[in-house]
Amino acid sequence: MLEQKRILATSIPGPKSQALQQRKNAAVSAGVGTGLPIYVEQAAGGILRDVDGNQLIDFGSGIAVTTVGNGNQRVIDAVTAQVNDFTHTCFMVTPYEEYIQVAEALAELTPGTHEKRSALFNSGSEAVENAVKVARHHTGRQAVVAFDHAYHGRTNLTMALTAKNMPYKHRFGPFANEIYRVQMAYPYRWPTGPDACADEAFETFVADVHAQVGEENTAAVILEPIQGEGGFIVPAPGFVKKVSDWCTEHGILFIADEVQTGFCRTGDWFASEHEGVVPDLVTTAKGIAGGMPLAALTGRADVMDSIHTGGLGGTYGGNPVACAAALASIETMKADDLRGRAKAVEALFRPRLEALAAKYGVIGDIRGRGAMLAVELVSDLEKKTPDADLTGRVNKACHAAGLVTLTCGTFGNVFRFLPPLSSGDDLLSEGLDILEDAFAASV
């Protein structure tokens, strides 16, 4: 295993990475961006080693994917064993036990004690797209309600659900129809303040759906319990439960998009649990399989079983190697109490972020849960003016010092922190030291 230590052998990026970036530019579509063009040759725990011998601290987990750490030994062993057995048969042709085992684990772990069924796919976008298919088929209705600042994927339908134009939607339309957008309960930016946010946002939601869509036309409401790409927005307490209960009252399916929040990232198995919400349908991906491509749609048995045979599936969905990785990842999460670890990460990060906010006066909001945390940077605390330029400067300074950081947010002014839960406190503390230095150099 790589030594869990930051090493700066060259400038970032080094000469070998720069050469590979030139090859990338000549061979890969310019539409595929690269946030930090260091080319990784090995990774373990919370460290990424590039081709120049630099070892960087990872605060991104490949966008919340390597929750159990890069190079997790259980995942490596499970994948190796499965590759030696077989790599593919297509579950729809000749099935295998690993797919069933993952579905059984999802039935156990997702919120609610009701009977559940799952279908497995390759990506979060696929899981979301299939959730909408299931909701429309089951209810016989067409309309789907999504929220401001939402991100649900890059397929045509999921782009329609996604709120942000650049870079996700710009000039890619027309998009799937019968998608309606309503306000999110965004406490930091709610006009009358965070205390009024949950009630007022819910009242606005109900009025808008009634007036613009009609409850009897609405198949589903889809919501991220903590919004991801939109800025790690934690809805005002109580809002998600109000929406879920309202959906039940009107025969509308409530879809929790837990692609980024699921699998211990927020300190619970799923972020919905924090609000006491039991969704009708749950989409998962990212952290489910330790870096292997796997996604799932899990839901009430009566809803999932209402689909005709052959209506769900895909050639690679529930690939046996990815399923083996998922089972090993879930075993690790249980054995190593990664829910508890996520809470410990939050306890380490929050005081440091609060100290930064007090020192520099450019952090308008600190938010998130567990090891899914963020700070929103503004140029004016009173006006809450988004400061994307400062966010970019701090991000660049972190990268140059050997810390992999990610930004997000509708206004491009949010720093998000998603470290692997296998990272030790010393490594995380060093990463926070780098972050402090980046603020000192950039503000």
PLY file of the C-alpha trace (Angstrom):
ply
format ascii 1.0
element vertex 443
property float x
property float y
property float z
element edge 442
property int vertex1
property int vertex2
end_header
0.00 0.00 0.00
1.16 3.53 -0.73
2.57 5.40 2.23
-0.15 7.79 3.37
2.06 10.82 2.91
2.03 13.88 0.68
5.09 14.12 -1.58
5.86 16.95 -4.00
8.56 15.57 -6.31
7.91 18.10 -9.10
5.70 21.06 -9.76
1.99 20.25 -10.17
1.45 19.08 -12.86
4.87 17.57 -13.51
6.52 17.06 -16.90
5.20 13.54 -17.48
1.68 14.62 -16.67
2.05 17.62 -18.97
3.15 15.32 -21.78
0.16 13.06 -21.19
-2.12 16.11 -21.19
-0.81 17.00 -24.64
-1.65 13.46 -25.79
-5.08 13.79 -24.20
-5.72 17.02 -26.07
-4.78 15.32 -29.34
-6.86 12.17 -28.80
-9.76 12.96 -26.45
-12.71 15.24 -27.17
-12.27 18.75 -25.82
-15.72 18.27 -24.29
-14.19 15.95 -21.68
-12.64 18.31 -19.17
-9.92 17.73 -16.59
-10.06 19.56 -13.28
-6.47 18.77 -12.25
-4.31 17.32 -15.06
-2.07 15.09 -12.98
-2.10 11.58 -14.38
-2.52 8.98 -11.66
-0.55 5.73 -11.76
-1.43 4.39 -8.31
-3.78 5.22 -5.47
-4.44 3.88 -2.00
-6.39 5.12 1.00
-6.48 8.89 0.77
-3.40 9.32 -1.47
-3.10 9.61 -5.27
0.36 9.10 -6.83
0.96 10.55 -10.26
3.36 9.55 -13.04
5.89 12.13 -11.84
6.11 10.62 -8.36
3.98 13.27 -6.64
1.63 12.02 -3.95
-1.45 14.16 -3.46
-3.97 14.17 -0.63
-7.41 13.32 -1.95
-10.35 15.45 -0.78
-12.56 14.39 -3.67
-12.84 10.58 -3.75
-13.38 10.71 -7.51
-16.55 12.72 -6.76
-17.76 10.65 -3.79
-16.95 7.26 -5.35
-13.98 5.84 -3.43
-15.66 6.18 -0.06
-13.95 3.00 1.19
-10.62 4.35 -0.08
-8.63 3.82 -3.21
-7.19 0.33 -3.44
-9.38 -1.11 -0.69
-8.06 -4.62 -0.13
-11.47 -6.25 0.23
-12.54 -4.72 -3.08
-9.30 -5.77 -4.78
-9.64 -9.35 -3.56
-13.32 -9.59 -4.53
-12.75 -8.14 -8.00
-9.75 -10.38 -8.62
-11.67 -13.50 -7.63
-14.64 -12.54 -9.80
-12.47 -11.76 -12.84
-10.94 -15.21 -12.48
-14.43 -16.75 -12.53
-16.04 -14.72 -15.34
-16.41 -11.08 -16.34
-19.80 -11.00 -18.08
-22.75 -13.09 -19.14
-25.51 -10.42 -19.07
-27.91 -10.95 -16.19
-30.85 -10.84 -18.60
-29.44 -13.84 -20.50
-27.77 -16.14 -17.96
-27.96 -14.67 -14.44
-25.61 -15.02 -11.47
-25.85 -14.84 -7.69
-23.83 -11.65 -7.18
-26.57 -9.50 -8.70
-29.12 -11.01 -6.31
-26.80 -10.48 -3.35
-26.48 -6.77 -4.15
-30.26 -6.44 -4.47
-30.67 -8.21 -1.12
-28.16 -5.83 0.51
-30.02 -2.83 -0.91
-33.30 -4.15 0.47
-31.67 -4.39 3.89
-29.89 -1.03 3.90
-32.15 1.46 2.13
-34.68 3.34 4.29
-37.86 1.55 5.36
-38.78 -1.96 6.45
-41.25 -2.56 3.61
-40.70 -5.20 0.94
-38.37 -3.91 -1.78
-37.05 -4.78 -5.22
-34.00 -3.47 -7.11
-32.70 -3.22 -10.65
-29.00 -2.61 -11.34
-27.46 -0.29 -13.90
-24.12 1.35 -14.76
-24.39 5.01 -13.74
-26.37 7.40 -11.62
-27.94 8.91 -14.73
-29.25 5.48 -15.74
-30.68 4.87 -12.28
-32.48 8.23 -12.31
-33.78 7.73 -15.84
-35.18 4.35 -14.88
-36.74 5.80 -11.72
-38.72 8.20 -13.91
-39.68 5.35 -16.26
-40.95 3.30 -13.33
-42.84 6.22 -11.78
-44.60 7.08 -15.03
-45.49 3.48 -15.77
-46.75 2.73 -12.27
-48.84 5.88 -11.82
-50.02 6.32 -15.40
-49.06 9.99 -15.08
-46.45 11.96 -17.04
-45.23 14.99 -15.08
-42.08 14.94 -12.94
-41.17 17.74 -10.52
-37.52 18.64 -9.84
-35.85 21.47 -7.92
-33.67 24.51 -8.45
-29.94 23.71 -8.12
-30.61 20.02 -8.83
-28.18 17.74 -10.62
-29.43 14.36 -11.81
-27.19 13.43 -14.74
-26.13 13.98 -18.34
-28.52 11.86 -20.42
-31.28 13.73 -22.25
-33.92 13.07 -19.60
-31.60 13.69 -16.67
-30.30 16.90 -18.26
-33.92 18.04 -18.30
-34.05 17.33 -14.55
-30.71 19.07 -13.94
-30.99 22.80 -13.20
-27.62 24.18 -14.33
-26.99 25.24 -17.92
-23.18 25.40 -18.08
-21.55 23.01 -18.56
-24.27 20.37 -18.41
-27.06 21.55 -20.72
-25.72 24.32 -22.93
-26.88 23.81 -26.55
-27.69 20.13 -25.98
-31.49 20.53 -26.20
-34.29 20.02 -26.85
-34.77 18.06 -23.66
-37.38 15.57 -22.51
-40.69 17.23 -21.76
-43.13 17.09 -18.83
-40.39 18.19 -16.42
-41.31 21.01 -14.02
-38.98 22.95 -11.74
-39.73 24.44 -8.33
-37.75 26.31 -5.67
-35.44 24.47 -3.33
-35.50 25.23 0.38
-32.01 26.80 0.34
-31.59 28.19 3.86
-28.58 30.44 3.21
-30.26 32.22 0.30
-33.91 32.11 1.37
-35.20 35.72 1.19
-36.82 35.79 4.65
-34.06 33.83 6.37
-33.33 30.21 7.26
-35.87 29.91 10.09
-38.78 30.56 7.72
-37.30 28.55 4.88
-38.87 25.11 5.38
-42.47 26.29 5.78
-42.36 28.97 3.11
-40.54 26.79 0.58
-43.06 24.01 1.12
-45.99 26.38 0.69
-44.42 27.65 -2.54
-43.80 24.10 -3.73
-47.42 23.05 -3.13
-48.83 26.16 -4.79
-46.57 25.88 -7.84
-47.26 22.19 -8.44
-50.98 22.73 -8.02
-51.09 25.71 -10.38
-48.57 24.66 -13.02
-48.84 20.87 -13.11
-51.76 19.52 -11.13
-51.35 16.86 -8.47
-53.37 14.36 -10.52
-50.88 14.73 -13.40
-47.72 14.32 -11.33
-46.00 10.95 -11.43
-43.06 11.77 -9.17
-41.12 14.37 -7.27
-37.36 13.82 -7.39
-35.09 15.39 -4.78
-31.50 15.05 -3.56
-31.64 14.90 0.28
-28.47 17.00 0.09
-27.96 18.58 -3.30
-24.62 17.72 -4.86
-23.34 19.59 -7.91
-25.77 22.42 -7.14
-23.71 23.37 -4.08
-24.08 20.76 -1.31
-27.28 22.49 -0.29
-28.86 20.93 2.79
-32.62 21.62 2.58
-34.09 23.41 5.56
-34.91 20.93 8.36
-38.33 19.40 7.88
-38.71 20.37 4.22
-37.89 16.96 2.75
-40.33 15.22 5.13
-43.08 17.69 4.25
-42.58 17.03 0.54
-42.47 13.26 1.05
-45.67 13.27 3.12
-47.43 15.48 0.56
-46.46 13.03 -2.20
-47.97 10.14 -0.25
-51.17 12.13 0.27
-51.57 12.66 -3.48
-50.46 9.26 -4.80
-47.23 10.73 -6.16
-43.99 8.74 -5.94
-41.19 10.38 -3.96
-37.78 9.63 -5.51
-34.70 10.23 -3.35
-31.64 10.70 -5.54
-28.95 9.34 -3.22
-26.32 8.90 -5.94
-23.86 11.21 -4.16
-25.22 11.06 -0.60
-25.61 7.30 -0.26
-23.47 4.67 1.46
-22.24 6.26 4.67
-21.11 9.53 3.11
-23.32 11.70 5.36
-22.96 9.64 8.54
-26.01 7.49 7.82
-26.34 4.75 5.24
-28.52 7.22 3.34
-29.12 10.93 3.81
-32.91 10.43 3.79
-32.60 8.72 7.17
-31.55 11.97 8.84
-34.95 13.45 8.01
-36.87 10.27 8.86
-37.95 9.97 5.23
-38.77 6.64 3.57
-38.74 7.21 -0.20
-40.83 5.20 -2.63
-37.80 4.92 -4.91
-34.09 5.42 -4.17
-31.34 5.86 -6.77
-27.76 4.96 -5.86
-24.36 4.81 -7.58
-20.97 6.43 -6.83
-19.98 5.05 -3.39
-21.73 1.71 -3.87
-18.86 -0.23 -5.45
-15.48 1.20 -4.47
-14.75 2.67 -7.89
-16.38 0.10 -10.15
-19.29 1.28 -12.35
-22.53 0.22 -10.70
-25.84 1.92 -9.97
-29.19 0.82 -8.61
-32.83 1.69 -8.43
-34.48 0.33 -5.30
-38.11 0.77 -4.41
-41.36 -0.52 -3.05
-42.02 -4.04 -4.29
-45.47 -3.17 -5.64
-44.02 -0.30 -7.66
-40.97 -2.11 -9.01
-42.92 -5.27 -9.80
-45.56 -3.34 -11.74
-43.17 -3.11 -14.70
-43.63 -5.71 -17.44
-40.85 -8.28 -17.91
-38.12 -6.81 -20.10
-39.09 -3.24 -19.26
-35.97 -2.74 -17.14
-32.41 -3.82 -17.85
-29.34 -3.20 -19.96
-26.46 -5.23 -21.35
-23.92 -4.30 -18.66
-26.28 -3.48 -15.79
-25.23 -5.32 -12.65
-21.95 -6.53 -14.13
-20.63 -9.39 -11.95
-17.26 -7.73 -11.31
-18.95 -4.50 -10.21
-21.36 -6.49 -8.03
-18.45 -8.24 -6.34
-16.88 -4.85 -5.66
-20.15 -3.57 -4.19
-20.48 -6.50 -1.82
-16.89 -5.97 -0.64
-17.49 -2.24 -0.22
-20.61 -2.82 1.86
-18.73 -5.35 3.98
-16.04 -2.72 4.58
-18.59 -0.07 5.50
-20.09 -2.37 8.10
-16.84 -3.82 9.46
-15.05 -0.47 9.71
-18.11 1.52 10.87
-17.79 4.08 8.09
-20.99 5.79 9.22
-19.24 6.61 12.47
-16.09 7.57 10.58
-18.04 10.07 8.46
-19.29 11.75 11.63
-15.72 11.87 12.98
-14.58 13.52 9.74
-17.23 16.20 10.20
-16.09 16.76 13.79
-12.54 17.30 12.51
-13.47 19.57 9.60
-16.11 21.88 11.05
-13.98 23.71 13.66
-11.26 24.30 11.08
-13.75 25.64 8.53
-15.39 27.84 11.17
-11.98 29.27 12.05
-11.39 30.06 8.38
-14.75 31.79 8.19
-13.98 33.90 11.25
-10.54 34.86 9.98
-11.22 35.85 6.39
-14.83 37.00 6.17
-15.40 35.42 2.77
-17.20 32.24 3.81
-20.91 32.92 3.86
-22.05 29.45 4.76
-20.63 26.18 6.10
-22.93 23.27 5.42
-23.24 19.57 4.81
-23.34 16.45 6.89
-20.78 13.81 7.76
-17.98 13.67 5.20
-20.03 15.64 2.66
-19.21 19.22 3.60
-18.92 22.54 1.80
-18.21 26.24 2.21
-19.82 28.93 0.06
-17.53 31.85 -0.78
-18.88 35.37 -1.19
-17.35 38.79 -1.82
-19.86 40.52 0.44
-21.23 38.78 3.52
-24.24 41.05 3.79
-25.25 40.87 0.12
-24.12 37.23 -0.21
-22.53 38.01 -3.57
-21.10 34.75 -5.04
-17.33 34.87 -5.54
-16.42 32.29 -8.17
-13.08 34.01 -8.88
-11.86 33.58 -5.31
-13.09 29.99 -5.30
-11.02 29.31 -8.40
-7.91 30.91 -6.92
-8.13 28.91 -3.71
-8.75 25.74 -5.70
-5.69 26.38 -7.88
-3.51 27.04 -4.82
-4.65 23.77 -3.22
-3.80 21.84 -6.36
-0.34 23.39 -6.60
0.36 22.34 -2.99
-0.69 18.72 -3.53
-4.30 18.71 -2.36
-7.04 17.44 -4.69
-10.06 19.69 -4.14
-13.36 20.12 -5.96
-15.66 23.06 -6.50
-19.36 23.09 -7.35
-22.49 25.19 -7.07
-24.91 26.92 -9.39
-22.78 30.08 -9.07
-19.40 28.27 -9.10
-18.54 29.54 -5.63
-18.71 26.44 -3.43
-15.84 24.33 -2.16
-16.90 20.75 -1.47
-15.06 18.21 0.65
-15.47 14.48 -0.01
-12.43 12.69 1.45
-12.24 8.90 1.42
-13.45 7.59 4.75
-10.28 5.52 4.98
-8.17 8.68 5.34
-6.47 9.09 8.71
-6.86 12.19 10.86
-3.23 13.22 10.30
-3.70 13.21 6.53
-6.97 15.11 6.76
-5.43 17.67 9.10
-2.54 18.21 6.70
-5.03 18.74 3.90
-6.83 21.35 6.00
-3.46 23.04 6.66
-3.00 23.31 2.89
-6.50 24.72 2.55
-5.72 27.39 5.16
-2.52 28.31 3.34
-4.46 28.54 0.07
-6.91 30.98 1.64
-4.05 33.03 3.07
-2.47 33.27 -0.38
-5.68 33.95 -2.27
-7.94 36.23 -0.23
0 1
1 2
2 3
3 4
4 5
5 6
6 7
7 8
8 9
9 10
10 11
11 12
12 13
13 14
14 15
15 16
16 17
17 18
18 19
19 20
20 21
21 22
22 23
23 24
24 25
25 26
26 27
27 28
28 29
29 30
30 31
31 32
32 33
33 34
34 35
35 36
36 37
37 38
38 39
39 40
40 41
41 42
42 43
43 44
44 45
45 46
46 47
47 48
48 49
49 50
50 51
51 52
52 53
53 54
54 55
55 56
56 57
57 58
58 59
59 60
60 61
61 62
62 63
63 64
64 65
65 66
66 67
67 68
68 69
69 70
70 71
71 72
72 73
73 74
74 75
75 76
76 77
77 78
78 79
79 80
80 81
81 82
82 83
83 84
84 85
85 86
86 87
87 88
88 89
89 90
90 91
91 92
92 93
93 94
94 95
95 96
96 97
97 98
98 99
99 100
100 101
101 102
102 103
103 104
104 105
105 106
106 107
107 108
108 109
109 110
110 111
111 112
112 113
113 114
114 115
115 116
116 117
117 118
118 119
119 120
120 121
121 122
122 123
123 124
124 125
125 126
126 127
127 128
128 129
129 130
130 131
131 132
132 133
133 134
134 135
135 136
136 137
137 138
138 139
139 140
140 141
141 142
142 143
143 144
144 145
145 146
146 147
147 148
148 149
149 150
150 151
151 152
152 153
153 154
154 155
155 156
156 157
157 158
158 159
159 160
160 161
161 162
162 163
163 164
164 165
165 166
166 167
167 168
168 169
169 170
170 171
171 172
172 173
173 174
174 175
175 176
176 177
177 178
178 179
179 180
180 181
181 182
182 183
183 184
184 185
185 186
186 187
187 188
188 189
189 190
190 191
191 192
192 193
193 194
194 195
195 196
196 197
197 198
198 199
199 200
200 201
201 202
202 203
203 204
204 205
205 206
206 207
207 208
208 209
209 210
210 211
211 212
212 213
213 214
214 215
215 216
216 217
217 218
218 219
219 220
220 221
221 222
222 223
223 224
224 225
225 226
226 227
227 228
228 229
229 230
230 231
231 232
232 233
233 234
234 235
235 236
236 237
237 238
238 239
239 240
240 241
241 242
242 243
243 244
244 245
245 246
246 247
247 248
248 249
249 250
250 251
251 252
252 253
253 254
254 255
255 256
256 257
257 258
258 259
259 260
260 261
261 262
262 263
263 264
264 265
265 266
266 267
267 268
268 269
269 270
270 271
271 272
272 273
273 274
274 275
275 276
276 277
277 278
278 279
279 280
280 281
281 282
282 283
283 284
284 285
285 286
286 287
287 288
288 289
289 290
290 291
291 292
292 293
293 294
294 295
295 296
296 297
297 298
298 299
299 300
300 301
301 302
302 303
303 304
304 305
305 306
306 307
307 308
308 309
309 310
310 311
311 312
312 313
313 314
314 315
315 316
316 317
317 318
318 319
319 320
320 321
321 322
322 323
323 324
324 325
325 326
326 327
327 328
328 329
329 330
330 331
331 332
332 333
333 334
334 335
335 336
336 337
337 338
338 339
339 340
340 341
341 342
342 343
343 344
344 345
345 346
346 347
347 348
348 349
349 350
350 351
351 352
352 353
353 354
354 355
355 356
356 357
357 358
358 359
359 360
360 361
361 362
362 363
363 364
364 365
365 366
366 367
367 368
368 369
369 370
370 371
371 372
372 373
373 374
374 375
375 376
376 377
377 378
378 379
379 380
380 381
381 382
382 383
383 384
384 385
385 386
386 387
387 388
388 389
389 390
390 391
391 392
392 393
393 394
394 395
395 396
396 397
397 398
398 399
399 400
400 401
401 402
402 403
403 404
404 405
405 406
406 407
407 408
408 409
409 410
410 411
411 412
412 413
413 414
414 415
415 416
416 417
417 418
418 419
419 420
420 421
421 422
422 423
423 424
424 425
425 426
426 427
427 428
428 429
429 430
430 431
431 432
432 433
433 434
434 435
435 436
436 437
437 438
438 439
439 440
440 441
441 442
